[in-house]
Amino acid sequence: MLLGTNFDNIDLTTMQGLLDAGATESVHLEFKRETYGNSDNDKKEFLKDISSLANSLGGHLIIGINEENGVARELMPLSGIDVDSELLRLENIARTGLEPSIIGLRMKRVQVDDGDCIVIHVPHSYNPPHRVIFKNRNRYYSRNSSGAYELSLEELRALFGQQRSIEERARSFVNERFLRIQANDGALTLPSDRAVLVVHLIPLPDFGADRRLDVTTLGRQRAAFRPLGSSGDSFRINLDGFVVFRPGEVCHGYTQIFRNGSVEATSASVISNRNEGQYFAGGVQPRRIFEAVSSYMGGLQALETSTPVLLQLSFFRMNGVQLAVPQEYFDTPPPYEREELHLPSTIIANHRDDGNYQNVVAEQMNYLWNAFDFERCPYFDEEGNWTGR
């Protein structure tokens, strides 16, 4: 019932809708009348419930709904407790009682009459299996329509290989797409005489689960996926999903949103021609990149994509490109001497409510400046915040 619902939009109406529809517990959904107690057994029960969801298909755990034979019957809001403190307690149990931690676990309160329910979203994990380690326990759980159960040896073997398989598949996909763009066989034709930046964002759990979003849903978020540095856009549907591109006779950049939520952004305008040379404007382009990445991540959050997200920045036609830096502060760095430049990838662990991904791009820009013989990009401070100086 809650699949596809934006977590931030879950409210009393959503909860009442579960009752009206006679929602039943399933592989994705579990109800609890009361919150978990402070005994060791209660804490182990909580860890079993959330790890079993993460190790299977993900879903929601709702505290404050009474069920009969698995069917939601009545809202039973928590009362007489500090719900904010309870959320912190549950978060701490989850953080310290599982190995590895569940990336993307979210909890919230929903006000119901004179009390609150607690809704916990457990993502379909891309790095299972998650083990319950509380009080030296060593148990792995998964979930089916009957509830949580302990994983068999064969199921464990399959899960241990899942994370590596998903990351390898994602990186192979990125490499294949890069080669196609380099051969001018991407979503749209780009200029053949300019250096090109390619940005990929891959929501790993959705990529691994082969999620499919319809193009109408993708199109509703097109404003978040404008091409790098572009203030205007056109769009079209294609076989892969939905593409947003710069208008004009020559396309200097586009953003392809794939049906599984992956994003491919290109720009043939990040390298400028000046004084018979090619330059990456070190004081201008990083800001454009982090603004674009922040916007794209906002669009992915609106599409309810799962984290973590793999970020990859790559360039081609880079031979001879120089880094434009203020001469009064730096010696002129040597030009780059290779055709391709692939920066080490970054894993974005969670969607950020403030929409600020500056420190993620700061890490990428530090890698880029390393390629030009600098220790770091000076336009971000030590914490990864943009200073522009």
Residue pairs with C-beta under 8 A, 6 or more apart in sequence:
1 17
1 18
1 21
1 23
1 29
2 10
2 14
2 18
2 28
2 29
2 59
2 60
3 28
3 59
4 304
5 14
5 304
6 302
6 304
7 106
7 108
7 119
7 121
7 304
10 108
10 110
10 119
11 110
12 110
12 111
12 112
14 110
15 62
15 65
15 75
15 110
15 112
15 117
16 75
18 62
18 65
18 72
19 65
19 72
19 73
19 74
19 75
22 71
22 72
23 29
23 71
23 72
24 70
24 71
24 72
25 31
25 67
25 70
25 71
25 147
26 59
26 145
27 56
27 57
27 59
27 143
27 144
27 145
28 53
28 57
28 58
28 59
28 60
29 59
29 60
29 61
29 62
30 49
30 53
30 59
30 60
30 61
30 62
30 147
31 62
31 65
31 66
31 67
31 72
32 61
32 62
32 63
32 64
32 65
33 64
33 65
33 66
33 67
33 76
34 63
34 76
34 78
35 63
35 78
35 81
35 86
35 90
35 118
36 42
36 43
36 45
36 46
36 63
36 90
36 93
40 134
40 135
43 93
43 97
43 134
44 97
44 132
44 134
44 135
44 137
46 90
46 93
46 94
47 93
47 94
47 97
47 98
47 132
47 134
48 132
48 139
48 141
48 148
49 61
49 148
50 61
50 94
50 98
50 102
50 105
50 120
50 122
51 98
51 102
51 129
51 130
51 131
51 132
51 140
51 141
52 141
52 142
52 143
52 147
52 148
52 149
53 59
53 61
53 122
53 143
54 102
54 105
54 122
54 123
54 124
54 125
54 128
54 130
55 125
55 128
55 129
55 130
55 140
55 141
55 142
55 143
55 151
55 159
56 124
56 142
56 143
56 144
57 124
57 143
57 209
58 121
58 122
58 123
58 124
58 125
58 205
58 306
59 121
59 122
59 143
60 119
60 120
60 121
60 122
61 119
61 120
61 122
62 117
62 118
62 119
62 120
63 78
63 117
63 118
63 119
63 120
64 75
64 76
64 77
64 78
64 110
64 112
64 115
64 116
64 117
64 118
65 72
65 73
65 74
65 75
65 76
65 117
66 72
66 73
66 74
66 75
66 76
67 73
75 112
75 113
75 117
77 112
77 113
77 114
77 115
77 116
77 117
78 86
78 115
78 116
78 117
78 118
79 114
79 115
83 109
83 116
83 118
84 109
86 118
87 107
87 108
87 109
87 118
90 107
90 118
90 120
91 105
91 107
93 134
94 101
94 102
94 105
95 101
96 134
97 132
97 133
97 134
98 130
98 131
98 132
98 133
99 130
99 131
99 133
100 127
100 130
101 130
102 122
102 123
102 125
102 130
103 123
103 125
103 126
103 127
103 307
103 308
103 349
103 350
104 121
104 123
104 205
104 306
104 307
104 308
104 349
104 350
104 351
105 120
105 121
105 122
105 123
106 120
106 121
107 118
107 119
107 120
107 121
108 118
108 119
109 116
109 117
109 118
109 119
110 116
110 117
110 118
110 119
123 205
123 306
123 307
124 205
124 209
124 306
125 205
126 162
126 163
126 166
126 167
126 204
126 205
126 208
126 306
126 308
127 163
128 159
128 162
128 163
129 140
129 142
129 151
129 156
129 159
129 160
130 140
131 138
131 139
131 140
132 138
132 139
132 140
132 141
139 150
140 150
140 151
140 156
140 159
141 148
141 149
141 150
141 151
142 148
142 149
142 151
142 155
143 149
151 159
162 208
165 208
166 204
166 205
166 207
166 208
167 204
167 310
169 207
169 208
170 202
170 204
170 207
170 208
170 310
171 310
171 312
171 345
173 202
173 207
173 262
174 200
174 202
174 310
174 312
174 314
177 186
177 198
177 200
177 264
178 198
178 314
178 316
180 186
181 190
181 196
181 198
181 264
181 266
181 316
182 196
182 316
182 340
184 190
184 192
186 254
186 256
186 264
186 266
187 238
187 240
187 243
187 245
187 254
187 256
187 264
188 243
188 245
188 251
188 254
189 251
190 196
190 251
190 252
190 253
190 266
190 268
191 250
191 252
191 268
194 252
194 268
194 269
194 271
194 317
195 268
195 270
195 271
195 278
195 315
195 316
195 317
195 318
195 321
196 266
196 267
196 268
196 315
196 316
196 317
197 228
197 266
197 267
197 270
197 271
197 289
197 313
197 314
197 315
198 264
198 265
198 266
198 313
198 314
198 315
198 316
199 228
199 263
199 264
199 265
199 266
199 289
199 292
199 293
199 296
199 311
199 312
199 313
200 262
200 263
200 264
200 265
200 310
200 311
200 312
200 314
201 262
201 263
201 265
201 293
201 296
201 297
201 300
201 309
201 310
201 311
201 348
202 262
202 263
202 309
202 310
202 312
203 260
203 261
203 262
203 300
203 305
203 306
203 307
203 308
203 309
204 306
204 307
204 308
204 309
204 310
205 306
205 307
205 308
206 260
206 261
206 262
206 305
206 306
207 260
207 261
207 262
210 260
211 259
211 260
211 261
211 305
212 259
212 260
213 241
213 259
213 260
213 261
213 303
214 259
215 237
215 241
215 242
215 259
217 303
218 241
218 242
218 257
218 259
218 303
219 235
219 237
219 242
221 257
221 299
221 302
221 303
222 233
222 235
222 242
222 244
224 295
224 296
224 298
224 299
224 302
225 244
225 255
225 257
225 263
225 265
225 295
225 296
225 299
226 232
226 233
226 244
226 255
226 292
226 295
227 233
227 244
227 245
227 246
227 252
227 253
227 254
227 255
227 265
227 266
227 267
228 253
228 255
228 265
228 266
228 267
228 269
228 270
228 288
228 289
228 292
229 253
229 267
229 269
229 270
229 288
229 292
230 246
230 253
232 246
232 247
233 244
233 245
233 246
233 247
234 244
234 245
234 246
234 247
235 242
235 243
235 244
235 245
236 242
236 243
236 245
237 243
238 256
240 256
240 258
240 259
241 256
241 257
241 258
241 259
242 256
242 257
243 254
243 255
243 256
243 257
244 254
244 255
244 257
245 251
245 253
245 254
245 255
246 252
246 253
246 254
252 267
252 268
252 269
253 265
253 266
253 267
253 268
253 269
254 265
254 266
255 263
255 264
255 265
255 266
255 296
256 263
256 264
256 265
257 263
257 299
258 264
261 300
261 303
261 305
263 296
263 299
263 300
265 292
265 296
270 280
270 285
270 288
270 289
271 278
271 279
271 280
271 315
271 317
271 318
271 321
272 278
272 279
272 281
272 324
273 279
274 324
277 320
277 322
277 335
278 320
278 321
278 322
279 321
279 322
279 323
279 324
280 321
280 322
280 323
280 324
280 368
281 324
282 323
282 324
282 325
282 369
282 377
282 379
283 324
283 325
283 326
283 379
283 388
286 361
286 362
286 365
286 377
286 379
286 380
286 386
287 379
287 386
287 388
289 313
289 361
289 364
289 365
290 357
290 358
290 360
290 361
290 362
290 386
293 311
293 357
293 360
293 361
294 355
294 356
294 357
294 358
297 309
297 348
297 351
297 352
297 355
297 357
298 355
300 309
300 351
301 351
307 348
307 349
307 350
307 351
308 347
308 348
308 349
308 350
309 347
309 348
310 345
310 346
310 347
310 348
311 345
311 346
311 347
311 348
311 360
311 364
312 342
312 343
312 345
313 343
313 364
313 368
314 340
314 341
314 342
314 343
315 321
315 340
315 341
315 342
316 339
316 340
316 341
317 339
318 336
318 338
318 339
318 340
318 341
319 336
319 337
319 338
319 339
320 335
320 336
320 337
321 335
321 336
322 332
322 333
322 334
322 335
322 336
322 372
323 333
323 369
323 372
323 374
325 332
325 333
329 378
330 374
333 372
333 373
333 374
334 372
334 373
336 371
336 372
341 368
341 371
343 364
343 367
343 368
343 371
344 367
346 360
346 363
346 364
348 357
348 360
358 380
358 384
358 385
358 386
359 380
359 383
359 384
359 385
360 384
362 377
362 380
362 384
362 385
362 386
363 384
365 377
365 379
365 380
366 376
366 377
366 380
368 377
369 375
369 376
369 377
369 378
370 376
378 389
379 386
379 387
379 388
379 389
380 386
380 387
381 387
